[in-house]
Structure formats: C-alpha cells, structure tokens
Amino acid sequence: MADLIKQAFGFDVKLVEGGRGEFTVWLNGDCVAKKIGDEFPEDQNVIDAIHQKVT
C-alpha cells in the first residue's frame, strides 16, 4: 500500500506499527481508510479516499 500511495501521489509514506491486525491510513491527522473486522480496504478505495482529501 505504501508503494501504491507513493506512486499515485508522490507522498512519502510513514509506516507505524499498530495493534495486532490494525490497518489504518491517515492523511494529515484524518483517517481516510481502515480495516473493518477482518476486511482490508480495497487498494483502489484507499487511493480514491486519499484523492478526495487532496483535491
């Protein structure tokens, strides 16, 4: 995911270890995508969520 975000937006991505099974994407302090239950967000949904925040 970090590579996809870097490729799509040129952002430097910081990976931070979270709790067991946690997956959350933050942008400027706002949660833009996260894992719900056992389901990870689709890659394109994460890219779309970031795009909405930056445009």
PDB file with SEQRES, HELIX, SHEET and CRYST1 records, atoms N, CA, C and O in Angstrom:
SEQRES   1 A   55  MET ALA ASP LEU ILE LYS GLN ALA PHE GLY PHE ASP VAL          
SEQRES   2 A   55  LYS LEU VAL GLU GLY GLY ARG GLY GLU PHE THR VAL TRP          
SEQRES   3 A   55  LEU ASN GLY ASP CYS VAL ALA LYS LYS ILE GLY ASP GLU          
SEQRES   4 A   55  PHE PRO GLU ASP GLN ASN VAL ILE ASP ALA ILE HIS GLN          
SEQRES   5 A   55  LYS VAL THR                                                  
HELIX    1 AA1 ALA A    2  PHE A    9  1                                   8    
HELIX    2 AA2 ASP A   43  VAL A   54  1                                  12    
SHEET    1 AA1 2 THR A  24  LEU A  27  0                                        
SHEET    2 AA1 2 ASP A  30  LYS A  34 -1                                        
CRYST1    1.000    1.000    1.000  90.00  90.00  90.00 P 1           1          
ATOM      1  N   MET A   1       0.820  -1.183   0.000  1.00  0.00           N  
ATOM      2  CA  MET A   1       0.000   0.000   0.000  1.00  0.00           C  
ATOM      3  C   MET A   1       0.871   1.257   0.000  1.00  0.00           C  
ATOM      4  O   MET A   1       0.575   2.217  -0.712  1.00  0.00           O  
ATOM      5  N   ALA A   2       1.928   1.254   0.785  1.00  0.00           N  
ATOM      6  CA  ALA A   2       2.812   2.421   0.827  1.00  0.00           C  
ATOM      7  C   ALA A   2       3.361   2.725  -0.558  1.00  0.00           C  
ATOM      8  O   ALA A   2       3.436   3.889  -0.952  1.00  0.00           O  
ATOM      9  N   ASP A   3       3.742   1.699  -1.294  1.00  0.00           N  
ATOM     10  CA  ASP A   3       4.270   1.906  -2.642  1.00  0.00           C  
ATOM     11  C   ASP A   3       3.198   2.463  -3.584  1.00  0.00           C  
ATOM     12  O   ASP A   3       3.482   3.336  -4.405  1.00  0.00           O  
ATOM     13  N   LEU A   4       1.973   1.961  -3.464  1.00  0.00           N  
ATOM     14  CA  LEU A   4       0.894   2.463  -4.311  1.00  0.00           C  
ATOM     15  C   LEU A   4       0.622   3.945  -4.047  1.00  0.00           C  
ATOM     16  O   LEU A   4       0.420   4.723  -4.980  1.00  0.00           O  
ATOM     17  N   ILE A   5       0.618   4.323  -2.779  1.00  0.00           N  
ATOM     18  CA  ILE A   5       0.383   5.715  -2.422  1.00  0.00           C  
ATOM     19  C   ILE A   5       1.516   6.584  -2.945  1.00  0.00           C  
ATOM     20  O   ILE A   5       1.275   7.670  -3.472  1.00  0.00           O  
ATOM     21  N   LYS A   6       2.739   6.117  -2.803  1.00  0.00           N  
ATOM     22  CA  LYS A   6       3.907   6.861  -3.290  1.00  0.00           C  
ATOM     23  C   LYS A   6       3.818   7.045  -4.806  1.00  0.00           C  
ATOM     24  O   LYS A   6       4.073   8.133  -5.323  1.00  0.00           O  
ATOM     25  N   GLN A   7       3.452   5.963  -5.514  1.00  0.00           N  
ATOM     26  CA  GLN A   7       3.351   6.035  -6.969  1.00  0.00           C  
ATOM     27  C   GLN A   7       2.222   6.963  -7.416  1.00  0.00           C  
ATOM     28  O   GLN A   7       2.383   7.728  -8.367  1.00  0.00           O  
ATOM     29  N   ALA A   8       1.095   6.894  -6.737  1.00  0.00           N  
ATOM     30  CA  ALA A   8      -0.082   7.653  -7.149  1.00  0.00           C  
ATOM     31  C   ALA A   8       0.035   9.146  -6.843  1.00  0.00           C  
ATOM     32  O   ALA A   8      -0.441   9.983  -7.610  1.00  0.00           O  
ATOM     33  N   PHE A   9       0.681   9.479  -5.698  1.00  0.00           N  
ATOM     34  CA  PHE A   9       0.665  10.863  -5.244  1.00  0.00           C  
ATOM     35  C   PHE A   9       2.048  11.460  -5.011  1.00  0.00           C  
ATOM     36  O   PHE A   9       2.180  12.675  -4.864  1.00  0.00           O  
ATOM     37  N   GLY A  10       3.071  10.626  -4.977  1.00  0.00           N  
ATOM     38  CA  GLY A  10       4.407  11.116  -4.699  1.00  0.00           C  
ATOM     39  C   GLY A  10       4.641  11.418  -3.226  1.00  0.00           C  
ATOM     40  O   GLY A  10       5.644  12.038  -2.872  1.00  0.00           O  
ATOM     41  N   PHE A  11       3.723  10.986  -2.366  1.00  0.00           N  
ATOM     42  CA  PHE A  11       3.843  11.236  -0.931  1.00  0.00           C  
ATOM     43  C   PHE A  11       4.877  10.323  -0.309  1.00  0.00           C  
ATOM     44  O   PHE A  11       4.998   9.160  -0.695  1.00  0.00           O  
ATOM     45  N   ASP A  12       5.624  10.843   0.651  1.00  0.00           N  
ATOM     46  CA  ASP A  12       6.457   9.998   1.492  1.00  0.00           C  
ATOM     47  C   ASP A  12       5.535   9.368   2.522  1.00  0.00           C  
ATOM     48  O   ASP A  12       4.799  10.069   3.217  1.00  0.00           O  
ATOM     49  N   VAL A  13       5.575   8.055   2.619  1.00  0.00           N  
ATOM     50  CA  VAL A  13       4.672   7.311   3.487  1.00  0.00           C  
ATOM     51  C   VAL A  13       5.437   6.805   4.694  1.00  0.00           C  
ATOM     52  O   VAL A  13       6.532   6.257   4.565  1.00  0.00           O  
ATOM     53  N   LYS A  14       4.863   6.989   5.845  1.00  0.00           N  
ATOM     54  CA  LYS A  14       5.464   6.515   7.083  1.00  0.00           C  
ATOM     55  C   LYS A  14       4.633   5.343   7.604  1.00  0.00           C  
ATOM     56  O   LYS A  14       3.432   5.481   7.836  1.00  0.00           O  
ATOM     57  N   LEU A  15       5.272   4.204   7.783  1.00  0.00           N  
ATOM     58  CA  LEU A  15       4.595   3.035   8.331  1.00  0.00           C  
ATOM     59  C   LEU A  15       4.810   3.020   9.833  1.00  0.00           C  
ATOM     60  O   LEU A  15       5.943   3.113  10.307  1.00  0.00           O  
ATOM     61  N   VAL A  16       3.730   2.905  10.573  1.00  0.00           N  
ATOM     62  CA  VAL A  16       3.781   2.888  12.033  1.00  0.00           C  
ATOM     63  C   VAL A  16       3.123   1.605  12.508  1.00  0.00           C  
ATOM     64  O   VAL A  16       1.993   1.293  12.131  1.00  0.00           O  
ATOM     65  N   GLU A  17       3.840   0.871  13.336  1.00  0.00           N  
ATOM     66  CA  GLU A  17       3.277  -0.366  13.864  1.00  0.00           C  
ATOM     67  C   GLU A  17       2.101  -0.037  14.772  1.00  0.00           C  
ATOM     68  O   GLU A  17       2.189   0.826  15.645  1.00  0.00           O  
ATOM     69  N   GLY A  18       1.016  -0.732  14.550  1.00  0.00           N  
ATOM     70  CA  GLY A  18      -0.184  -0.529  15.367  1.00  0.00           C  
ATOM     71  C   GLY A  18      -0.503  -1.784  16.149  1.00  0.00           C  
ATOM     72  O   GLY A  18       0.342  -2.662  16.322  1.00  0.00           O  
ATOM     73  N   GLY A  19      -1.712  -1.854  16.611  1.00  0.00           N  
ATOM     74  CA  GLY A  19      -2.162  -3.024  17.333  1.00  0.00           C  
ATOM     75  C   GLY A  19      -2.259  -4.222  16.401  1.00  0.00           C  
ATOM     76  O   GLY A  19      -2.234  -4.075  15.179  1.00  0.00           O  
ATOM     77  N   ARG A  20      -2.367  -5.387  16.978  1.00  0.00           N  
ATOM     78  CA  ARG A  20      -2.447  -6.616  16.185  1.00  0.00           C  
ATOM     79  C   ARG A  20      -3.644  -6.544  15.235  1.00  0.00           C  
ATOM     80  O   ARG A  20      -4.783  -6.362  15.663  1.00  0.00           O  
ATOM     81  N   GLY A  21      -3.367  -6.687  13.956  1.00  0.00           N  
ATOM     82  CA  GLY A  21      -4.417  -6.699  12.950  1.00  0.00           C  
ATOM     83  C   GLY A  21      -4.908  -5.328  12.531  1.00  0.00           C  
ATOM     84  O   GLY A  21      -5.838  -5.223  11.732  1.00  0.00           O  
ATOM     85  N   GLU A  22      -4.306  -4.284  13.050  1.00  0.00           N  
ATOM     86  CA  GLU A  22      -4.751  -2.934  12.703  1.00  0.00           C  
ATOM     87  C   GLU A  22      -4.210  -2.512  11.347  1.00  0.00           C  
ATOM     88  O   GLU A  22      -3.070  -2.816  10.996  1.00  0.00           O  
ATOM     89  N   PHE A  23      -5.038  -1.813  10.596  1.00  0.00           N  
ATOM     90  CA  PHE A  23      -4.620  -1.206   9.339  1.00  0.00           C  
ATOM     91  C   PHE A  23      -5.418   0.074   9.184  1.00  0.00           C  
ATOM     92  O   PHE A  23      -6.628   0.033   8.962  1.00  0.00           O  
ATOM     93  N   THR A  24      -4.753   1.198   9.298  1.00  0.00           N  
ATOM     94  CA  THR A  24      -5.401   2.496   9.172  1.00  0.00           C  
ATOM     95  C   THR A  24      -4.512   3.394   8.321  1.00  0.00           C  
ATOM     96  O   THR A  24      -3.292   3.408   8.486  1.00  0.00           O  
ATOM     97  N   VAL A  25      -5.120   4.135   7.422  1.00  0.00           N  
ATOM     98  CA  VAL A  25      -4.394   5.088   6.592  1.00  0.00           C  
ATOM     99  C   VAL A  25      -4.801   6.486   7.059  1.00  0.00           C  
ATOM    100  O   VAL A  25      -5.975   6.854   7.030  1.00  0.00           O  
ATOM    101  N   TRP A  26      -3.794   7.252   7.490  1.00  0.00           N  
ATOM    102  CA  TRP A  26      -4.007   8.612   7.973  1.00  0.00           C  
ATOM    103  C   TRP A  26      -3.411   9.600   6.982  1.00  0.00           C  
ATOM    104  O   TRP A  26      -2.368   9.336   6.383  1.00  0.00           O  
ATOM    105  N   LEU A  27      -4.073  10.730   6.812  1.00  0.00           N  
ATOM    106  CA  LEU A  27      -3.569  11.806   5.972  1.00  0.00           C  
ATOM    107  C   LEU A  27      -3.778  13.111   6.723  1.00  0.00           C  
ATOM    108  O   LEU A  27      -4.910  13.547   6.935  1.00  0.00           O  
ATOM    109  N   ASN A  28      -2.671  13.729   7.123  1.00  0.00           N  
ATOM    110  CA  ASN A  28      -2.737  14.996   7.862  1.00  0.00           C  
ATOM    111  C   ASN A  28      -3.650  14.909   9.086  1.00  0.00           C  
ATOM    112  O   ASN A  28      -4.415  15.832   9.369  1.00  0.00           O  
ATOM    113  N   GLY A  29      -3.562  13.801   9.800  1.00  0.00           N  
ATOM    114  CA  GLY A  29      -4.332  13.631  11.025  1.00  0.00           C  
ATOM    115  C   GLY A  29      -5.745  13.115  10.839  1.00  0.00           C  
ATOM    116  O   GLY A  29      -6.456  12.898  11.821  1.00  0.00           O  
ATOM    117  N   ASP A  30      -6.166  12.913   9.596  1.00  0.00           N  
ATOM    118  CA  ASP A  30      -7.503  12.396   9.307  1.00  0.00           C  
ATOM    119  C   ASP A  30      -7.416  10.944   8.838  1.00  0.00           C  
ATOM    120  O   ASP A  30      -6.583  10.604   7.997  1.00  0.00           O  
ATOM    121  N   CYS A  31      -8.275  10.102   9.385  1.00  0.00           N  
ATOM    122  CA  CYS A  31      -8.357   8.714   8.939  1.00  0.00           C  
ATOM    123  C   CYS A  31      -9.074   8.695   7.595  1.00  0.00           C  
ATOM    124  O   CYS A  31     -10.214   9.147   7.489  1.00  0.00           O  
ATOM    125  N   VAL A  32      -8.400   8.166   6.560  1.00  0.00           N  
ATOM    126  CA  VAL A  32      -9.026   8.107   5.238  1.00  0.00           C  
ATOM    127  C   VAL A  32      -9.451   6.695   4.860  1.00  0.00           C  
ATOM    128  O   VAL A  32     -10.276   6.518   3.965  1.00  0.00           O  
ATOM    129  N   ALA A  33      -8.895   5.685   5.534  1.00  0.00           N  
ATOM    130  CA  ALA A  33      -9.279   4.299   5.264  1.00  0.00           C  
ATOM    131  C   ALA A  33      -8.819   3.434   6.424  1.00  0.00           C  
ATOM    132  O   ALA A  33      -7.805   3.717   7.063  1.00  0.00           O  
ATOM    133  N   LYS A  34      -9.583   2.369   6.691  1.00  0.00           N  
ATOM    134  CA  LYS A  34      -9.157   1.456   7.743  1.00  0.00           C  
ATOM    135  C   LYS A  34      -9.771   0.086   7.542  1.00  0.00           C  
ATOM    136  O   LYS A  34     -10.769  -0.083   6.841  1.00  0.00           O  
ATOM    137  N   LYS A  35      -9.152  -0.870   8.171  1.00  0.00           N  
ATOM    138  CA  LYS A  35      -9.622  -2.248   8.158  1.00  0.00           C  
ATOM    139  C   LYS A  35     -10.831  -2.330   9.080  1.00  0.00           C  
ATOM    140  O   LYS A  35     -10.802  -1.816  10.198  1.00  0.00           O  
ATOM    141  N   ILE A  36     -11.879  -2.969   8.614  1.00  0.00           N  
ATOM    142  CA  ILE A  36     -13.070  -3.170   9.421  1.00  0.00           C  
ATOM    143  C   ILE A  36     -13.276  -4.668   9.589  1.00  0.00           C  
ATOM    144  O   ILE A  36     -13.472  -5.395   8.615  1.00  0.00           O  
ATOM    145  N   GLY A  37     -13.228  -5.118  10.836  1.00  0.00           N  
ATOM    146  CA  GLY A  37     -13.315  -6.553  11.098  1.00  0.00           C  
ATOM    147  C   GLY A  37     -12.099  -7.238  10.509  1.00  0.00           C  
ATOM    148  O   GLY A  37     -10.964  -6.872  10.813  1.00  0.00           O  
ATOM    149  N   ASP A  38     -12.331  -8.220   9.677  1.00  0.00           N  
ATOM    150  CA  ASP A  38     -11.235  -8.923   9.016  1.00  0.00           C  
ATOM    151  C   ASP A  38     -11.005  -8.435   7.593  1.00  0.00           C  
ATOM    152  O   ASP A  38     -10.171  -8.988   6.875  1.00  0.00           O  
ATOM    153  N   GLU A  39     -11.733  -7.407   7.179  1.00  0.00           N  
ATOM    154  CA  GLU A  39     -11.690  -6.943   5.793  1.00  0.00           C  
ATOM    155  C   GLU A  39     -10.792  -5.711   5.621  1.00  0.00           C  
ATOM    156  O   GLU A  39     -11.056  -4.647   6.183  1.00  0.00           O  
ATOM    157  N   PHE A  40      -9.738  -5.881   4.841  1.00  0.00           N  
ATOM    158  CA  PHE A  40      -8.889  -4.754   4.482  1.00  0.00           C  
ATOM    159  C   PHE A  40      -9.589  -3.953   3.392  1.00  0.00           C  
ATOM    160  O   PHE A  40     -10.306  -4.531   2.575  1.00  0.00           O  
ATOM    161  N   PRO A  41      -9.399  -2.636   3.359  1.00  0.00           N  
ATOM    162  CA  PRO A  41      -9.984  -1.857   2.266  1.00  0.00           C  
ATOM    163  C   PRO A  41      -9.305  -2.222   0.947  1.00  0.00           C  
ATOM    164  O   PRO A  41      -8.122  -2.562   0.911  1.00  0.00           O  
ATOM    165  N   GLU A  42     -10.066  -2.146  -0.114  1.00  0.00           N  
ATOM    166  CA  GLU A  42      -9.505  -2.391  -1.443  1.00  0.00           C  
ATOM    167  C   GLU A  42      -8.498  -1.296  -1.762  1.00  0.00           C  
ATOM    168  O   GLU A  42      -8.686  -0.143  -1.374  1.00  0.00           O  
ATOM    169  N   ASP A  43      -7.435  -1.651  -2.464  1.00  0.00           N  
ATOM    170  CA  ASP A  43      -6.391  -0.683  -2.813  1.00  0.00           C  
ATOM    171  C   ASP A  43      -6.979   0.555  -3.479  1.00  0.00           C  
ATOM    172  O   ASP A  43      -6.645   1.680  -3.106  1.00  0.00           O  
ATOM    173  N   GLN A  44      -7.851   0.354  -4.463  1.00  0.00           N  
ATOM    174  CA  GLN A  44      -8.405   1.486  -5.200  1.00  0.00           C  
ATOM    175  C   GLN A  44      -9.259   2.365  -4.296  1.00  0.00           C  
ATOM    176  O   GLN A  44      -9.298   3.581  -4.483  1.00  0.00           O  
ATOM    177  N   ASN A  45      -9.941   1.779  -3.324  1.00  0.00           N  
ATOM    178  CA  ASN A  45     -10.740   2.576  -2.398  1.00  0.00           C  
ATOM    179  C   ASN A  45      -9.851   3.482  -1.552  1.00  0.00           C  
ATOM    180  O   ASN A  45     -10.222   4.617  -1.255  1.00  0.00           O  
ATOM    181  N   VAL A  46      -8.684   2.986  -1.165  1.00  0.00           N  
ATOM    182  CA  VAL A  46      -7.750   3.806  -0.385  1.00  0.00           C  
ATOM    183  C   VAL A  46      -7.237   4.952  -1.249  1.00  0.00           C  
ATOM    184  O   VAL A  46      -7.205   6.100  -0.806  1.00  0.00           O  
ATOM    185  N   ILE A  47      -6.836   4.643  -2.477  1.00  0.00           N  
ATOM    186  CA  ILE A  47      -6.344   5.679  -3.397  1.00  0.00           C  
ATOM    187  C   ILE A  47      -7.432   6.722  -3.644  1.00  0.00           C  
ATOM    188  O   ILE A  47      -7.152   7.921  -3.649  1.00  0.00           O  
ATOM    189  N   ASP A  48      -8.670   6.275  -3.848  1.00  0.00           N  
ATOM    190  CA  ASP A  48      -9.780   7.197  -4.077  1.00  0.00           C  
ATOM    191  C   ASP A  48     -10.032   8.085  -2.852  1.00  0.00           C  
ATOM    192  O   ASP A  48     -10.290   9.280  -2.996  1.00  0.00           O  
ATOM    193  N   ALA A  49      -9.959   7.510  -1.661  1.00  0.00           N  
ATOM    194  CA  ALA A  49     -10.184   8.270  -0.431  1.00  0.00           C  
ATOM    195  C   ALA A  49      -9.117   9.341  -0.252  1.00  0.00           C  
ATOM    196  O   ALA A  49      -9.418  10.461   0.158  1.00  0.00           O  
ATOM    197  N   ILE A  50      -7.872   8.995  -0.560  1.00  0.00           N  
ATOM    198  CA  ILE A  50      -6.796   9.978  -0.474  1.00  0.00           C  
ATOM    199  C   ILE A  50      -7.005  11.079  -1.512  1.00  0.00           C  
ATOM    200  O   ILE A  50      -6.842  12.263  -1.216  1.00  0.00           O  
ATOM    201  N   HIS A  51      -7.364  10.678  -2.722  1.00  0.00           N  
ATOM    202  CA  HIS A  51      -7.587  11.650  -3.796  1.00  0.00           C  
ATOM    203  C   HIS A  51      -8.670  12.656  -3.397  1.00  0.00           C  
ATOM    204  O   HIS A  51      -8.525  13.851  -3.654  1.00  0.00           O  
ATOM    205  N   GLN A  52      -9.746  12.187  -2.775  1.00  0.00           N  
ATOM    206  CA  GLN A  52     -10.815  13.079  -2.335  1.00  0.00           C  
ATOM    207  C   GLN A  52     -10.322  14.087  -1.309  1.00  0.00           C  
ATOM    208  O   GLN A  52     -10.778  15.230  -1.295  1.00  0.00           O  
ATOM    209  N   LYS A  53      -9.391  13.672  -0.448  1.00  0.00           N  
ATOM    210  CA  LYS A  53      -8.868  14.580   0.583  1.00  0.00           C  
ATOM    211  C   LYS A  53      -7.925  15.634   0.026  1.00  0.00           C  
ATOM    212  O   LYS A  53      -7.839  16.736   0.567  1.00  0.00           O  
ATOM    213  N   VAL A  54      -7.222  15.309  -1.043  1.00  0.00           N  
ATOM    214  CA  VAL A  54      -6.208  16.239  -1.547  1.00  0.00           C  
ATOM    215  C   VAL A  54      -6.716  17.123  -2.692  1.00  0.00           C  
ATOM    216  O   VAL A  54      -5.998  18.010  -3.154  1.00  0.00           O  
ATOM    217  N   THR A  55      -7.932  16.887  -3.144  1.00  0.00           N  
ATOM    218  CA  THR A  55      -8.460  17.726  -4.225  1.00  0.00           C  
ATOM    219  C   THR A  55      -9.601  18.584  -3.746  1.00  0.00           C  
ATOM    220  O   THR A  55     -10.166  19.352  -4.524  1.00  0.00           O  
TER     221      THR A  55                                                      
END                                                                             
